[in-house]
Amino acid sequence: MQPHPPRIALSVGYQSSRTSRIVSLLVLGTILTIGCGCVGAVAGTGLNASVGDTGGNPAVPALVALLVAGLVMLLIGLLVTSIVRAGAWLEGSRLTVVNLAARTVDLRAARSVTLHAAAIAQTGVSSDGALVATGAVTRTPVLTVSADTGTVKLGLRSREGLLIPPPEMYALAAALDTARCPGAAEAAGWLRAMAADPRTMLL
């Protein structure tokens, strides 16, 4: 039995700001849940009033409030989950990228590989804990691998805008060396060039 290849974690998720972002979302979620629940109750009361002399069902305001609050809680839960789960790793030639769901591609079976720069808007946490757009736009190298099992995209920056460190770029380049498809050799070359000097990053 061959030994299982070691897992190499890639620094593409949230690093230093994960906790502050989660706390901010939970605080915002609590406020929105209460506020939207109150709006739902008022809307439910309006629905009851619109049915005329019958008075409607007294449970409608509570049901509408619970429905609206539940939708807000679901949205906040999905956002928190995406922050917690965001990441990627290599296991031999297998690349896994995780957001809400995990997608894995075997680089040896890739049909095509591309590496291009994408402009991505950055966000930050303000002094009052709210998530805000900073107005900055960062050019981020994005590795796209297509195989028969699907397509996986990997941005080569952390969610805080930091380029992944050189050892991880070299590891990705070595994994791409196992691919025999169009674009793989070029992408591996770019990764090694960026690892040696980030100023060469697809400007």
Secondary structure, DSSP 8 states (H G I E B T S, - for coil): ------EEEES-S--TTHHHHHHHHHHHHHHHHHHHHHHHHHHHHHHHHHTGGG---TTHHHHHHHHHHHHHHHHHHHHHHHHHH-EEEEETTEEEEESSSEEEEEGGGEEEEEEEEEEEEEEEE-TTS-EEEEEEEEEEEEEEEEETTEEEEEESB-TTS-B--HHHHHHHHHHHTT--STTHHHHHHHHHHHHH-GGGS--
